[in-house]
Amino acid sequence: MAGVLLEFMALTKLDWDATYFRFASPGGGTTSSEWLYRKNRELDYFQGIAQLEMTYQTTLEKLAENLSDEIVSEGRERPVVIVATVDSEKNYDLKFDYKNPSALEIRPLSLGMANSYFGDEIVIDKNIEEFQGHLKGLAS
């Protein structure tokens, strides 16, 4: 997965520090994925490259499904969430969650929340913080 992420980022010609791909497969044939990149402490989605992004996202989804199948074939539990990360120095990391399909969220709206992949690594934009407060108020 790291190689595919690096290849994609090279094609985007973006200035970036790290990219994140999150794949969730909570069961019942349902899957979802998303990805974004980070420059300094700011997260951003890919814009203006939809066709390229879709091609690579499909490839990454297949790789994540194959990785899950391989984990199961080794007699281990299937992960419900996989997050693949690679940085511009070509360091990579894989994280798994086996129980919670809402774990390891990479969405900017999840920043500062218990299920955020980033913990306190990324600064929460003031607008996001205000929006999160608004959502919490609606839920009350």
matplotlib code that plots the C-alpha trace (Angstrom):
import matplotlib.pyplot as plt

x = [0.0, 2.8, 4.2, 0.8, 0.4, 3.9, 3.3, 0.0, 1.6, 4.4, 1.8, -0.2, 2.9, 1.5, 3.7, 3.1, 4.5, 2.3, -0.7, -3.3, -5.6, -8.4, -10.4, -13.3, -15.1, -17.5, -19.0, -22.0, -20.2, -20.1, -16.8, -15.8, -12.5, -11.1, -7.8, -6.1, -2.7, -1.0, 1.4, 2.9, 0.0, -2.8, -5.0, -6.5, -8.4, -7.3, -8.9, -9.0, -7.7, -10.8, -10.1, -6.6, -7.8, -10.6, -8.1, -5.7, -8.5, -9.9, -6.4, -5.9, -9.3, -8.4, -5.0, -6.8, -9.3, -6.4, -4.5, -7.6, -8.0, -4.4, -4.7, -7.7, -5.9, -3.3, -6.0, -6.3, -9.4, -10.4, -9.7, -12.7, -10.4, -7.0, -5.1, -2.1, 0.2, 3.3, 5.4, 7.5, 10.6, 9.1, 8.4, 5.2, 2.9, -0.2, -2.7, -5.6, -8.8, -10.6, -13.8, -14.8, -15.7, -15.6, -12.0, -9.0, -11.0, -8.9, -11.6, -10.8, -14.2, -12.9, -9.9, -9.8, -12.2, -11.5, -11.7, -9.3, -6.3, -4.2, -4.6, -3.1, -0.7, -2.8, -4.1, -7.8, -8.9, -11.1, -13.9, -13.9, -13.8, -16.9, -18.7, -18.0, -19.4, -22.5, -23.0, -22.6, -25.3, -27.6, -27.1, -28.0]
y = [0.0, 2.4, 2.1, 2.9, 5.9, 7.1, 6.7, 8.6, 11.4, 11.7, 12.1, 14.8, 17.1, 18.4, 19.7, 17.2, 15.6, 12.6, 10.9, 8.7, 6.1, 4.7, 1.5, 0.3, -3.0, -3.5, -6.6, -7.6, -6.6, -2.9, -1.1, 2.5, 4.4, 7.9, 9.5, 12.8, 14.4, 16.6, 19.5, 20.7, 20.3, 20.9, 18.2, 18.5, 16.4, 16.0, 18.4, 18.7, 15.2, 13.1, 10.6, 9.9, 9.7, 7.3, 4.9, 4.8, 4.6, 1.5, 0.0, 0.8, -0.7, -3.9, -4.0, -3.4, -6.2, -8.6, -7.7, -8.4, -11.8, -12.6, -11.8, -14.1, -16.8, -16.7, -17.5, -14.0, -11.8, -9.7, -6.0, -3.7, -0.6, -0.3, 3.0, 3.1, 6.1, 7.1, 10.2, 12.1, 10.4, 7.0, 5.9, 4.0, 2.6, 0.4, 0.5, -1.8, -1.9, -5.2, -4.1, -0.5, 0.6, 4.2, 3.9, 5.6, 8.3, 10.6, 13.1, 16.7, 16.8, 13.9, 15.9, 16.3, 13.4, 10.1, 8.1, 10.4, 8.7, 11.8, 12.3, 15.8, 15.6, 17.9, 21.3, 21.7, 24.5, 27.0, 26.6, 22.8, 23.3, 25.6, 23.2, 20.3, 22.3, 23.0, 19.3, 18.4, 21.0, 19.5, 16.0, 17.2]
z = [0.0, 0.8, -2.7, -4.2, -2.0, -2.9, -6.6, -6.4, -4.4, -6.9, -9.7, -7.8, -7.7, -4.3, -1.5, 1.2, 4.4, 4.8, 3.2, 5.0, 3.6, 5.8, 4.8, 6.9, 6.4, 9.3, 7.7, 5.6, 2.4, 3.4, 2.8, 2.8, 2.3, 2.3, 2.1, 2.5, 2.9, 5.4, 5.0, 8.2, 10.7, 8.2, 6.6, 3.1, 0.7, -2.9, -5.3, -9.0, -9.7, -9.3, -12.1, -10.9, -7.3, -8.1, -10.0, -7.1, -4.4, -6.1, -6.1, -2.5, -1.6, -3.3, -1.5, 1.9, 1.2, 0.2, 3.4, 5.4, 3.7, 4.3, 8.0, 8.3, 6.4, 9.1, 11.7, 13.0, 13.3, 10.3, 11.0, 10.6, 10.0, 8.4, 8.2, 5.9, 6.3, 4.3, 4.6, 2.1, 3.5, 2.5, 6.1, 6.4, 9.1, 9.2, 12.1, 12.6, 14.7, 15.0, 16.8, 16.2, 12.6, 13.8, 15.1, 13.6, 11.8, 9.6, 8.7, 9.8, 11.7, 13.9, 15.1, 18.8, 19.3, 21.0, 17.7, 15.8, 14.3, 14.9, 18.6, 19.2, 16.3, 14.1, 15.1, 15.1, 12.8, 14.7, 12.2, 12.7, 16.5, 16.3, 14.0, 16.3, 19.2, 17.1, 16.4, 20.0, 20.9, 18.4, 19.8, 23.3]

ax = plt.figure().add_subplot(projection="3d")
ax.plot(x, y, z, "-o")
ax.set_aspect("equal")
plt.show()
